């Protein structure tokens, strides 16, 4: 190995991440047109348009998926609806819930919208009903019934004085509701499939509806009739009426008649004239699609470019579209030029590479036919169209910002990014493989050729024309210089040596092979590397030595000599397939990534793994090192792209100091608990803002002998801000059945000793208290069922007596495990010492001698009750003595049953 004296890498830290922020569902833009609101599972993310960054993330405490949301027209309130049938009102700028209430709907809400005054909120439910809420006075004003099935669309008339609401459900009709009478005054019938959107004219007298039945209907709201039905010839997901006073001649608007723009399954924006129903403008397809674009035009429903939303930004004269692949694209009027693009969800990341002279960009291949190019500093993105099927692999040339891609469509493409503008265009493409092309590699000395490996078991060498970057518009078609059947199974990986003279290939047939590229029109085999027990996933040449690295599905990475094809070293440590391997630190170290989600850093000389990075939650397909070898990027099947920086010793020391501080604080907390200084321990845990640690302190207090008194004394001595945090934590703990008793114990102290006015002054107290109600009801129902079951068990035990059993037999302890008894049994009646009869309840089969045993059982049970937790037998005896029931009758004192505060 080369003996080079320099600093070895010891660790990487995360520099930045590109994570999913939109996974489908509703998208809304704020009135000031600065933010995009979109759903992502249990969160509503707020994207700042100018920076492309997520500035706020609103999430329900119960982590239930959000089914819909609505932003008020004044941008002040955000209301979300979840599967838990709760509506929550948010101060979204502070990411704080200000109020929550039950939705009344019996099943989840499908749609929400505010009126123009931001005072009325309409909710359309999957139960076929529509509720209207006054969000200022906080009550339900209307309950509109009559819709059939899911109400997926609700929209107020923009003129608030008309007090009209439009809705649509599974019957495909558009219902017009008069809010003065709470009656449906008319049903607009025109569509035969789901109505997807409504758009109103400025005067409010004309409305256009779009549907998946491939038509748009122009309605006269005065006469409540259809003026014209316009065939669109594609499933329409969004429609917007264009402003009449704006010059839009560049998109076919030649007069001031009503014009509207549609977005649908074909993925194009089209402008229509309302009076004639004529299409006056078709948005052109991207110019880089090449010869396959004609086939793509035939696709409708399965086209990844199909649009799902169309939004109008009138203040800035822009339009926003949302694609089926969760991309958000902003267009500028009047020419519909692309202004900004945001990738909401990348799906499975299959490959990722740095791009640009200073690694300023990354190019990403996902489970899609589109490529994404991200600018790391600006968070902007370009979506590249060209391939017609999933892109599988990428590689970059060292100079000129040129990279290559290959895909399942059996083609290869070469792309160029302008260093000044950052604009990327396709400059060449090649076809010839008979199956999916799974790997590609670029020449290293200069941009002269590329090599591809395919599932058809062949490798191809493609020469690039000398004038590749000369023309701005010409798309070069490549021809293969050489084709060779390289393996018996799929070719998984190809790599070109640093001097452009050798080629390595790895295959499903468990071998790697070395080839010569020196021949004219041929690829000559030089040798075979054998030793892996399963498929070879990746091959990589050392930048300084005559060594080849391979990684395999057998969980190992190997180093091979190019001289005699022998195995020099084996690196084992991954628990599953090793998917990628690359050289770093001038060939003295290796980076490997696996399907276990780990990235490992190896030092070749010592054969040692010096660092394991828990990088992702799924397979790490993408792994690439920067040009300066000071950073790397990883892409995973978990849809996350992570940029890592090689940290210096100083940074490592700082991180170590932070970890040591955390350890010291934890040790201090442990000591306080051991010394039973619970007040200081609780205060320290709250100051660390770690709810789980606070919960552990509460549990420790409640395990003491006088838990109730000690907990009360400790909580009441806390500062106001600490009590505020504790109340907030209780709202989180109460959502979990395991922790609800601890939460309720703390709540009992706070609600008993603090006046309501003081509690309501706590930040977010109203929302926390309202959120406690549904979960507390659930816990009470669960404990009620458990109480009934335990009562029945106790009753059956009292009834069961074994004839001839010795009197010393001890009665089974069926008392609950809480700190107080949750039910009281009339022992006098149960043992037959009451006013009437005996414990056998008149059963002739029960021997009289059992009376003596019943007395012994009563004593045994009383003794156990005195030693079991905090049970107080004296209180139980007093309670039982107050009852005057028939013999053998069990009585339960409901006032004593307090399972949630025990």
N, C-alpha and C positions, 0 to 999 in steps of 0.2 A: 504494500500500500504506500501511497505517497506520504512522505513525512513533512507535513505543513504545520507550522507553529502559529496557532491562532486560538481564539476563544471558542470552546465548544458550547453548543446550545444546551441549556439545562431546563428551560421551561418556556411555555407560551402562555399568554393571557389573552382574553377576549378583547378585541379592539372595537368591534361593532358586529351587529347582527341584523340580518334581513329576515323578519318573521312574518307569518301570515297575519293580516289585520282584517280580512274580509273573506268569509267562507260561504257567501250566499245569503240571500234575504234582502231586506229593505235597505235602500241607500237614500239619504236625504242631505241636501246642501243648505247651510245656514242662510238666513236672509241677507247677511252682509257679504256672503259669497267668499268667506275666508276659510270655512271648515267643511269637511265631508264627514257625515255620520254614517256608520255602517256596522252591521252585526257580525260578530265572530263568536259563535257558540254562546257562552254565558256572558259575553261582554258586548258593549257598544263602544267601538273605538272612534276617536275623534282625530281626523287627519287634517293637519294644517296644509292648505293647498300650496302656499308659497314655499314651504320648506320640504314638503313631502314626509314630515315626521309625525308620529303619533304623539299628540300633546296631552291627551286625556284618555283614560280607559275606565269605563263605568261597568261594574260587575256586581251582580246580586250576591249577597252573603251566602245564600244556600247553593250557589253555583248551578242553579237551574238554567237551562237554555232559554234565551230571550226569543220569544216568538214574534214580537213586533215592537216598534217604538214610534214616537212622534216628537218632533221639536216644534215648540210654539213659534208663531209667526214673528214674535218679537225677540226670538233667540234667547229667551230667559229661562224657559222651563224645558226639561226633557222628561218624558214619561215613558217607562218601559213596562212591558208585560211579559211574564215568564210562565213556564209550564206549571208552576206552583199556584197559578190563579191569583197572583198578587200584582197589583199595579203600584209602581214606585215613581215618585216625583223627585227629580234630581236638580241640584245646583251643579250643572255639569262642569262648570269652570273650576269648581273646587272638588269635583268628583265625590260629592256628599249627598246622601239621600235625605231629603227634607220631609218626606211624608210617604207613607205606604198604606194601602187599603185593599180590602178584598174586592175582586173584580165582579162578584155576583154571578158571572157566567159559570155554567156548569162544566164546561171544558175550555181549553185554552183559547186565547184571543188571537185572531188572525190578522186584524188590521186596526190601525189607530190613525187619527188625524185631528188637528186643531182647526178651529174656525179662525177667521181673519182677525178677530179681536183678542185671541189667545185666552179666552175665558171658558169656552166650551170645548170639551174633548169627546170625540165619538169613538167607541170601541165596537168593532165587529167581531163576533165570536163564531167559533166552530159549531156552536149550538143553534145557530140560525137567528140569534137575537142581536139587537143593536142597543147599546146603552149610551146615554149622553150624561156627561158629568160637568158640573160647575166646579172648576178647579180653584176658583177664588173662595167661594162659600163652602166648598168641600161637601157636596152631596150629589146624588144621582137625580137628574132632572127628567129623563125620559127612559122608557123601556119599550123599544119598537120591535114588534113581533110580526111575522108574516113571511120572512125570507125563507127560502128552502135551502137547507144545507149550510155550508161554510160561507160566511160573509167575508169575502177576500178583498173587497174594495169599498171604502167609505170616503166620501169627499163632500165638504161643505161648498155651497155656492159662494163665490168670492165676495158677493154683495151681502154683508151680514144682515142688512135690514130685511132681506127677503126671508130669512130664517128657513132655508131649504137645505136638505141633506140628500145626497145621491148615494145609492148603494147598489152593489151587484153581488150575486151569489151563484150557486150552481145551476139555477134555471136560466142563466145567461141574459135575463132581463135587467134593465136599469130602473130601480125604484126611486121615485121622487117623493120625499117625505116632507110634509108641512109640520114644522116644529111647533106651530101655535096650537094645532089640534092633535099632534102626535099620530097623524093618520098618513097612510100611503095614498097620495092623491092621484098618482098615475104610474104605470109601468111602461117604460119605453122598450118596445120589442123590435129588434132588428138582427141581433147576433144569434148565431147557432153554436157558439163555443164561448169560452170564458172571456169576459170583458176585462181588459188589462189596464187601461188608463183612460182618463178623461182630461180634456183641455177646454178652457172657456175663453171666449172672445173678450176683448177689453170692456165692451158694453154689457156683458153678461147675458146677452140674449141668444147667443149661439154657442153650442157645445159640440165637440167632436169626440166620439168614442172609438176606441180601437179594440180589436179582438183577435184571438188565435184562429178565428174562422177566415182570416186573410182579407178582412174588409175593414174600412173605417166608415162611420156614419156621421153625417153632418145633421145636427138637430136644431130645430127652431124651438127654443124653450117657451116662447110666448104661446104658440099654438100647440106645443108638445107633439110635434110631428117630425118625421125624417125628411129633410130637404133633399139629401142625396146620399146614396150608398156608393162608396168608391172602392172598387176591387184593387187590392194591393199586391196580390199574388205571392204573399209570404205571411207567415204568422207574425202579427204585429204586437210588439210588447210595449211600445211607447209612442205617444203622439204629442206634438207641441204646435200650437198655433203661432206662426211667425209674426213679429211686430210689423204693422202696416206702414209705419212712418220711417222705417229704416231702408236704405238702399241695399237691396239684396239681389241685384242684377247678375252678380257672379254665380249665383246658384239658381238662375232661371226665373226669378221673380221679376216680371216685366210691367206689372200693373199693381194697383192697390187693392185688388180683390183679395178675398180670403185665401191664404196659402198656409199649408201646414207641412210639417216634416215628420217622417215616420222612421222607426227603428225596429228591426225584427230579425227573423231567423237567417236571413242572407248576410247579415253582418254589415250592411251598408245603410247610409243615411240617404233618404230620397225625399224630394220636395214635390208636393202635389198642389194643383190649383183646385180650390174647393168648388167653384162654380161649374167647372167642366169635368172634374175628376181625372184630369190629365196629369201624368208625371212630367214635370218640367226639368228635373235634375236628378241624376244618378251619381252618387259618390264613386269615384274611380277606385278600382282595386289597387293594392300596392304594386308598384312596377317590377318588383323583384320576384314575383311569383313564377315567372318562366312558363314553360310549356304545360305544366300541370294545372294551371289556373282554370282552364276550361272545364276540366273534370270537377274542380272544386265548386264551380258555379252551380253545378247540378245538386249539390248537397244543400239541404235546408236545415232539418232538425238536428243533424249530427255535426254541423259545421261549428268548429270551436270559435269562429269569429262571430257567431250569432249574438245579437244584442238582447239584453234582458231588461234594461231600464234606459229611459231617455229623460234628461232633466234640463230645464232652461235656467240660465243665469242671466236675467235681463239687464242688471246693472253693468255688467262687464261684456255684454253681447257675446256670450259663450254658450255652448251646449256641452253637456256631459253624458257619456254613454257608459254602460256597464256591460261587459261581455260575459258569455257563458263560462269563460275561463277565469272569471273574477278579476278582470282588468278594468280599471276606470280610466277613460280617455277623455280629455277636454279638448274641444274644437273651438276655434275662434271664428266668429262671423265677421264679415259677410262671405268669406271664401271657404269656410270649413277646413282651414289649415290646422294640423295637429299641433296643440300647444303643450300639453303635459300628459304623461302616461304614468299610471300607478299600478303596480302588480299586487293585487290583494291576497292572492294565494298561489303559490308556486307548485303545489302538489309535490310529487316525489322528485327530488333533485338528482339527476343522473350524472351530471358532470359540471364542473365549474373551473374557470381559468381566469387569471389576471390578464388585463389588457391595457395597453397604453405605455408610454415611455417610463412613467413613474408609478406603474400599477394603479393608475387613477380609476380604472374601471374594472369590472368583472363581467364576463359573459357566462350565461347560465343556460344549461340544457335541462329541461324538466320533462315530466311526462306529458309532453305537448309537442305539436308540430311547430310551435313558435320558439324563437330564441329571445332571451331577455338580456339586455346590456344595461347594467347599473353603473351610474357615476357615484362613487362611494361618498364623496364629500357633500354633494348636493342632494343625494337621495332621489335623483331623477332616474327615469328608466326609458329605454327604447324597446319596443316590441318589434321583432324582425319576422317578417313573413317570407316564406320561400319553400320550405319543406312541406310536404303534404301528409306526413306521418311523423310519429314520435322521433325527436332528435335523440340519438343515443350517445354520441361522443363528440368531444371538441379537442382542438389543439391549436397552439398559437406559434407564429413565427417570431423570431427574436427581434426583428426590426419591422418598421413600416406599419405597425398596428394592423397587421393582417392575421386572420385566423381562419380555420377550416372546420367544417361540421359534416357529420354523416347521420343518416336516419334510416328508419324502417322503410322509407319509400324507395330504397335501393339506390340512392343518389348521394353524391358528395357536393358540397358547396364551399366556395371561398368568399370571404367577406373582408371589407376594408373600412376602417374607421378613420375619418378625417381628424388629424391631431388637433386642429384649431377649433372646429365646430363640434366635434364629437359625434357627428352624423355617421351612421353606419349604412353601407349599401352592399348588396351582393354583386360581385364582379365576375364570378365564374361558377359553372356547375358542370357536373359530369355524371353520366349514367352508364350502366354496363353490368353491374352485379345482378344476379338472378335471385338474391334474397336480401334480407335486411343487412345493412352495413353497420357493424357494431363497434368498430374502432377506427381511428384515423391518427396519423402522425405527420408532422411537417418537417421539411428539411431544416437543418440546423445552421448551416453556413450562410445561406441566403435563401430568399423565397423562390426556389427553382422547381420544386416538386412536392407532391404529397403522396402518402401511401395509405391505402385503406385495406381493412380486413373484414370479411363478411361471413355470415352464416352459411354462405354457399361454399365454404371451406377454402376460398381463394384469397390471395392478396393481389392488389393492383397498384401499380406505380403510375401516377398522373403527372405529366410535365405541365408546368405553368408557362403561359406565353410571356415574352419579354415585356410586352406593352400592357401587362395586366392592369396597371393602375393609370395608364395614360388617358383612356377615354372615360368620360363621366357617365355615359349612358349605355355603352355597349356591354352586353352580358356575354362573356366568352363561354364557349362550349368546349369542355375538356375531352381529350381522348386518352385512353390508357396506353402508356408506353410498353408496359409489360404486365402479364397476368400469369399467375402461378398457383396451381393447386397445392396449398401449403400444408394442410392437415387433413386428418380423416373426419374431424368434427368441426364445429363452429370455431372460427378464429375470434378470440375474445379481446386480444390486445396486440398492437403493433407499435414498434418504437424504432426511430432512426438514430444512428450513432452520432456523436458530436462532429465527426468528420464527414458525414453524409455518405460513407462507403459501405456501411453495414446496416442490416435490418434484422430486428428480432421480432418473433411472433410467439404468442401464447395461445393455447387452444383448450377446448373441452376434452381433447384426447389425452390430457394430463402431461403433455410435453411442451417444451419451448424449443424453438429452432432459430439458428443463426444463418442469415443469408447474405450474399454479396450483391451489392447494387452496382458493381463496376461494369458489368456486361451491358452490351447494347441490346435492348429489347428483351432481356432475360433477367431472371432472378435466380441466382445459383445457390444451392444449399451447401453450407459449410459444415454444419454439425447439429446434433440434437442434444438437448439437456433433459435427462431423465432422472426422476427422483421424487417428484411430487406424487402423492397418492390420489389426488383428485384434480379437478379442472384448474388450469392456470388462468388466473384472472388478470394479471398485469405483468408487464415486462418493462424494464427501465435500464438504460446504459449509465454507467458511472461517468461523470464529467471529466475525470482525471486518470482513471485506471482502466485496464482492459478487463473489466468486470461487468457482469450483468446481474441485476436483481430481479427476482420473480416473486409473485405472491400467489397463493393458491387457496382453494376451498378446503384444503386439509388443515387450515389454521396456522400455516407456517409461511415465512418468507425465507428465501434462500439467495445466497451469493454464488455465482458461477464464474469460473475462469474461461475467458474467451480463447485461451491457448489450447487446453486439453478438454474443455467442456466438463470439468469435474466440479463437484459442489465444494465450495470453500467454507461456508458457514451457514448455519440454520438458526433462524430467530423464531422462537416459539413463545407465545404469551397471549395471543388472542384466543377467545373461547369459541370462535366460529370462523367463517371464511375471512381471509385477508383479501380485501377487494382492490386496494391500491397500495403501491409502494413507490417512493421517490427518494432521490439522494438530496441531502442538504449539507451545509457546512463544508463545501468544496469536496464532496464525496466521502467525507469521513463519518457521516451519520446518515441514518435512514429514518424516514417517516412512513408509518404504515397505518392504514385505516381498515376497519373490519365491519362485518355485519353485526357485531356486538355493540356498535355505536362508539367504540373507543378509537382514539388516535394515539399511537405509541411512538416515542422518540428513542432510537437505538444508537449506541456508539459501536461502530463496526469493530474497532480494535479490541475492545473488551467483551464484545458480544453481549452487552448489557443494555437493558431497558432503563433509561435514566428518567423517563417521565411518561406517565399514562394520563392522558387527558380524557375525562368523561365528557366527550364533545357533544354527543347527540343521543337521542332516544331510539334511533333506528339505524339501519344500514348507512354507512358513510361511503357513498359512491364517488363523490368528488373530493380530490385532494391535489393542491397545487401550491408551489412555493413561488414567492415573488422574485423579480429579477435581481434585487439586491440581497436576496436570501435572508431578509430580516422579518418576513411575515409569511403567513400561509393562509389559504382559504379552504374551507371544507363545506361540502353540501351533502345533505342527507335525505333519506326517505321520509324524515319527519317534517319536511318542507322548510327547514331552517338553513340559512346560509350564514356561516360564521367566519369573520376575518380575525386572525390571531396575530399578535405581535410577539416577537422574540424579546423577552424582558431582560434588562440589565441586572447586575448584582444589586444596585441600589434599589431598584424596584422590588426585587425579591426581598430585600431587607425590610422595606416598608410593609410589604404584605405580611411578612413574618411578624413584624411588630404588632400589626392589627390583630393577627390571630392570637398572639400572646396576650394582648389586652382582653380579648374575648374570653380566653381561658382563665385569666385572673378574675374577671367578673363572675364567671360561672363558679369558680372555686370559692370566691367570697360569698356567693349566694348559698352554696352548699354548707359552708361553715355556719352561716346565720341560721339555717334550718336545723343544723345539728345542735346549735346552742339554744334552739327554740326562741330565737329573736324574730318572731314572725312579722312584726310590724316593719322592721328594717328590711327583712327579706322581701316582703311584698312591695315595699317602696322601690327597692332595687330592681325587682323584676319588671315593674311598671315603667321605670325609667329606661330600661333596655328595649321597651316596646316589643316584647315577645309574649304574645298571648298564651302560647303553650307553657312557657316558664311560669307565668302568673298562675295558670291553672294548676301547675304542680305544687305551688305554694298553698293555694286554696285547699287542695286535696290533703296536703300535710297537716294543715290546721284542723280539718274536719276528721282526721284520724286520731286526734287527741281525745282524752277522756271527757273534758268539758267543751266539746267542739262548738256548740251553739253560742255559749257565752264568750268563748275566746274569739270566734269569728266576728261576732258583733262588736266586741271591744276593739279588735284590730282594724276592721273596715271603717269604723266611725272616726278613728284617729287619723285617717288619711287626709291629705290635702284635697281641696276641691277639684283641682285638675286631675289628681290621681283617681278620685271617685268617678270622674267623668270618663276616664279611660277604662276603668273597671266596668262601668255600665255598658260601654261599647263592646268590651270583650264578652260580657254575659250574653249579648245578642248573638254573638258567633257561637259560643259554647252551647247555647240552647238549641241550636239546629241539629245537634248530635245527641242521640239517645244516651250515649255513654257519659256525656258530660252535663246532661240537663240537671241532675240533682245538685251539682256544684253551682251551676248558674242560678238555680232557683234559691239555693241557700243564701247566696250573696244578694240576690234581688229581694229576698225577704227582709234582710237587714236594711237595705237602701230604702225600700218602699215603706217600711215600718217607722223608720226614725227620721227620714227626710221629708219635709213638707212638699206637696206637689209643685208649688210655685218655684221652689229651689231646684227641683229635679228638671223641670221644663226649661230652666235657664242653661242647662248643660247643652253643649253643642251636639246636635243630632239626637237628642234624647227622645223627641217625639217619634222619630222614625224607628229608633231602637225599640221603644216600648210597643209601638204598633206592630213591629215585626215579631215581637215575642208572642203575641196572642195566638196565631194559628199553630205555632209549634207547641206552645203550652197545652193547647186543646188536644193536640195529637198525643202528647205525653200523658195527659190525664185519661184519655180513652184507653191507651195501652195499659196504664197502671190499674184502671178500673177493671179491665178484663182479667188482669193478673190477680187482683183482689178477689174477684168472684171465684176464680179457680182455686185460690188458696182457701177460701171459706168452705167451698165444697169438699176439699180434701180434709180440712179439720172436722167438718161435720161427719164425713164417712169414718174418720178415725175414732171419733167418739162413739159411733155406732158399732164399731167392730170390737168384740170381746171374745177372747179365746177361753172356752170352758176348761176349767181345771188348771189355768195358768197360775204360776206362783205369784204371790202378792207383791213380790219385790220387782216385778217387771216394770221397767221405766217407760213412761209414756213418751211417744215420739214428739220432738219439738217441731211444731209446725208454725211457729211464730215467724213473722217477716224478718228480713235481715236489716231493715232500716234502724235508725237511731231511736225511733219511737214506734209503738205498735200501731199498725194501720187499721186493725179491726179488733173489737172487744167482744169476747165470748162470755156469755152468762154461764160461768162455771157451776154456779149453784144449781141452775136448772140442768146443766149437762151431766152433773154427777148424781142427780136424783135426790138432792138434799133440800129441795124446795118445799113448797107448801103442799103439793099434791104428788102422790105416787112416788115411783122410783125411777132410776135412770133407764130402766128397760122399756119405758113408754108403754107398759102393759103387754109386752111381748111374752107369751107363755113359755117360749122356748129359752128364755134367758134365765139362768139359775139365780136364786136369791143371793147366793154367796158373793156375787159380783159387786154388791154394794160396798163391801169392804175394800175391794180392789179399786173401786171408783174413788174412794177417799184417798187411798195411797197415790193414785194417779194425779189427783188434784194437788197434793203436796209436791209431787215431783215436778209438775208443770210450773208451779209457783216458784220453786227454787230455780228452775232454768230461766224463767222470765226475769228474775232478779239479777242473773249473771250474764244475760244476753244483751250486749250493747248498752244502750241507755234506757232500756225498758224499766218502767216504774210500776211494780206490782201493786203498790198501795193505791195509786190512782186507778188502776184497772179494777181493783176490788171495790173501791168506792163507786166507780161507774156501774159495775155490775149489780151492786146492791140497790141501786136506784131503780132497777128494772123489776117489773113484776109480771113475768111472762110464764107461759105454761111450761111444764117440764120438757126437757130435751129441745127447747126452742132456742136457736142461735140468734143473738141480737147484735147488731152492728151500730156503733155510734158514728154516724157520718161526720159529725162535727170534729171527732178526734182523728179522722182520716186525713192526713196532710202529707202524702208521699213526696210531693215535689219540694217541700221545705224541710223535710226531716233531715 
